[in-house]
Amino acid sequence: MASKQPIDSVWANPPSIYRSAPFWSWNGELQPDRLCDAIESMHEAGMGGFFMHSRYGLKTPYLSEEWFRCVSACVEKARELGMKAYLYDEDRWPSGPAGGLVTRDKPRNRMVALSAVRQADAIMGAKTIAKFAVTLDEGGRVKSCRRAEKAEDGEQLILFQVIVARTLGWINDGAAPDLMRRGPVAEFLRVTHDEYAKRFGKDFGGVIPAIFTDEPNYSHMWTEVENELARIPWTTRMPQEFARRRGYDLIEKLPEAVLQMADDQFVRARHDLFRTATELFVENFSAQVGRWCGKHDIALTGHMLGEESLPRQIIDVGAAMPHYKHMQWPGIDILSDQAEELATAKQCSSVADQFGRERVLSEMYGCTGWDWPLEGHKFIGDWQAATGVNFRCPHLTHYTLAGGAKRDYPASIFEHSPWWKYYRSVEDYFARINLMLTRGEAVRDVLVVHPVESAWGLHEKEENTPSRDSLSKALKTIIYTLSGEHYDWDFGDESLMEKHARAKGDVLKIGKMSYALVVVPPSLTLRASTAALLREFVAGGGKVLFIGQVPDCIDGVRSQDVAALSAEAKICGPSPEEFIPTIETLLARRVSVTENDAQQRCIWTMLRKVRSSDTGNLGSGQVLFLQSHDREHDRCVHVSVAGRGPVVLWDALSGGKRRVKSRKLADRVEFDLLLPPTASAMISLGLRVPDAGAPAKPVKILDTQSLEGPFPVELTEPNTLPLDYCTFRLNDEEFSQPVHSLKADTLIRERFGLDRRMGMGHQPWYLYKSGVVDTRPRAKCEIRRGFHVSSLPGRCALAIERPEDFEITVNGLAVGEVDGWWVDRDIKTIDITDLLRTGDNEVTLRMDYRADMELEDLYLVGEFGVARRGGAEHTWSDVTMTAALTELPLGSWVSKGLDFYGGSVKYRLGVTAPKPGRRLRLRLPEVACTAAAILVNGKTFALPWAPFAADITDALHEGENDVEIDIIGGRKNILGPLHAPWGQWTGPGQFDPDCHEWTDSYLLTDHGLLSAPILETVK
């Protein structure tokens, strides 16, 4: 890495290693030239690389020579452009089966689980390893049990049976592998990683820095069991490994480990089972893959499944943190627009800092939808940066939008999105943030002992007793309060602490990190090694605080040891009103961020120590990053930091630097900051920054002018109208009632016994390679789509996928040849201007229907407006095509002729240059957009997020100037989902006509200048 380059020499334009690498969805028939064109576009947008990620719809055979030729072309293009080409280790996800190669012809490699069923529900063909006669209470909990072959009166015979993962289309007729065994993982490495190493090993650690592993787990086997009582992770040698590691017979304890007991809320056998499963998974998957990567000089990155909560990670991986030790660049996955996964981020960044890992990856932005604004990109990236994430993996960048790709957890962070032309601003911003936050080391005084091992001994759902969920909620309260109160902290994982932690006087060290205070959240058990470590820490003057429930077990067994320890430490209640004052008596804040004399909890911070080796000529000092969770309001805060001046604000958006007025108070430096909505601030303290500008001066507004419109406008791309409802018939049957395109597709497939395309089917490459696909014609099929025209357009094209599959007519007349494409190269356009008529029109598709066909929406694209015809609901039959618009008033452009428009609109206005000595600022007080820009005489002021304002003085010439305000919309109003509300999560399910939220009416998102732009003359 370029980590030793002086900060100031690369601040303006950080190198590729600090820039994002998106999940590049390889989801069609790959062509090297098209792949290289896409890399050029990513490079121009400021991205630093790309993860070559096999995805839904791939037609090029996975891991074939053709596949590797495409990878090679991308590696060479990355080398040419100074970018990074990152590998991905699977065909789709989760990692392990290698697209089916590990298990399809090797059934012994399949994942297994242990299922508990009643004798009457015995699983045919499953191996029974034990039978128990049990009595159950009214809640189905075990009151008594005994090993037996038969049940007596009042008892039920429970069988514990080993079930095997079933084959799936999703895994190309393979099955999930057993990642708790060395053999299946070694086979995965042989067929995947070794093949990459043979071809590209010389570039490992250079052009190819890392390989992504995606959601490996020990439990997702997709094998359903009717009337199953419970299930736990299993592997063939689990009984032997359990006995060796835990010292007793697991088989005799299976009812306690698997079923819920009536008389004990915490079960040692269950705790020990998950401890053993976690160890086996870590040793055989993460450690084995991590060793391979270390040996081959390539970083293992990616993320585990189920990191987001205690219940999920126990079910999926046992515990997330032990895996991160074996990843050179550990990572996480945080999807949708939310800040609810502080624990997810901190689990990973804690291990990274403790073990000196330079990068922490986050797969982010997925499932946010086609209209998610760039403000969201900033917010999600910023709050994760404040918790230690310094490598963004945006989800997703699509190779093609053909077929289901446009529904594959949008948006596409690529040319498909209208804001792409301004995405360089986002990439430069985060490159500068990551540059700074990979320098030096984080300063965190508080260690929070992670309570996952307490949760191992609990069932998921327990009433009136501690549960995994209740432990999660208590933990969330503590960690969010600590971050909001500006006590930065790390997690301590007990398995890692056992091997790598030591008490050194009044400091507890884990690897490279040192802590002054250890917090034990509500817990039920600690390891003996943890208790011994904390006793030694307290004896040396260290500070330990038990919050809420004090654990009463050691290694899952009742013990008085923790009670004795807690008597020497501090104990307080679980509410913030109790534990924050207690912490304040134990530990002074290094960083204080107050508003109205109270800690401002919506501001998160990260403090880092940096040395001359990190900064070059700037010397040593500190870097402080502040991030505001408030997305609606300004925050004027007072900041106090243990350290020294000068204080310099490094503007990550513009690349500028300016001094901040500050004062020294004893051993602290204090200053004030104004943080607009969704703002962040990168501050250096004590560094010599000679080129920093003067502190900002108050701006005096001399005059304001409100521009009320209407405004002449220019569309940056053609207007659009979806043809998403149709009627259809097979052979000579009657036509159906109008249905959505995807419903028609499903109904037609059902007629021929085919699975619906919305499911988890085979990859196309596998179907063709294996000969499984049947491409013979099934029937004659005819699909009709009607639309209404009130005013004939200047130009109109039909946008359609795979037009060669159809005989296409408009109003009974055959269409011409393909003449271009719209939004995506695989959505072709055909000019139909001369085939239209006023009144009702109809597009007809005729075909010999085949199983490999994908029936998608059609679109009209051209010079026209759209309007409603006055129907009760805004449905497909209510829409008509009107004359193209040339001006717009203030307000949303939806309902003003651009209901389904997915591009941007340039509003034109005339602006007179100010008098000498005056400056002119153009402000957009209220906009509905994904991003905006102001264009003045060839200069672009990109406005990716609020405040939407720019000083345009230096771009003006004397007299009158033409100024354009570019308001960027999104693709939701054309690509969808058009018939389900836009919520926090957008995935294939929201596009499904059988979705419970579905309505035939169009549900559209507003875009436009909502209130008058303001011209401010300032001094």
Buried (B, 14 or more C-beta within 10 A) or exposed (E): EEEEBEBBEBBEEBBBBBBBBBBBBBBBBBBBEBBBBBBEBBBEBBBBBBBBBBBBBBBBBBBEEBBBBBBBBBBBBBBEBEBBBBBBBBBBBBBBBBBBBBBBEBEEBBBBBBBBBBBEBEBEEBEEBBBBBBBBEEEEBBEBBEEBEEBEEEBBBBBBBBBBBBBBBBBBBBBBBBBBBBBBBBBBBEBBBBBBBEBBBEBBBEBBBBBBBBBBBBBBBBBEBEEBBBBBBBBBEBBEBBBEEBEEEBBEBBBBBBBBBBEBBBBBBBBBBBBBBBBBBBBBBBBBBBEBBEEBBBBBBBBBBBBBBBBBBBBBBBBBBBBBBBBBBBBBBBBBBEBEBBBBBBBBBBBBBBBEBBBBBBBBBBBBBBBBBBBBBBBBBBBBBBBBBBBBBBBBBBBBBBBBBBBBBBBBBBBBBBBBBBBBBBBBBBBBBBBBBBBBBBBBBBBBBBBBBBBBBBBBEBEEEBBBBBBBBBBBBBBBBBBBBBBBBBBBBBBBBBEBBEBEEBBBBBBEBBBBBBBBBBBBBBBBBBBBBBBBBBEEEBBBBBBBBBBBBBBBEEBEBBEEBBEEBBBBEBEBEEBBEBBEEBBEBBBBBBBEEEBBBBBBBBBBBBEEEBBBEBEBBBBBBBBBBBBEEEBEBBBBBBBBBBBBBBBBBEBBBBBBEBEEEEEBBBBEBEBEBBBBBBBBBBBBBEEBEEBEEEEEEEEEBEBEBEBEBEBBEBBBBBBBBBBBBBEEEEEBEBBBBBBBBBBBBEEEEBBBBBEEBBBBBBBBBBEEBEEEEBBBBBBBBBBBBBBBBEEBBBBBBBBEBBEBBBEEEEBEEBEEBBBBBBBBBBBBEEBBEEEEBBBBBEBBBBBEBBBBBBBBBBBBBBBBEEEEEBBBBBBBBBBBBEEBEBBBBBBBBBBBBBBBBBBBBEBEBBEEEEBBBBBBBEBBBBBBBBBBEEEBBBBBBBEBBBBBBEBBEEEEBEBBBBBBBBBBBBBBBBBBEBEEBBBBBBBBBEBEEBBBBBBBBBBBBBEBBBBBBBE
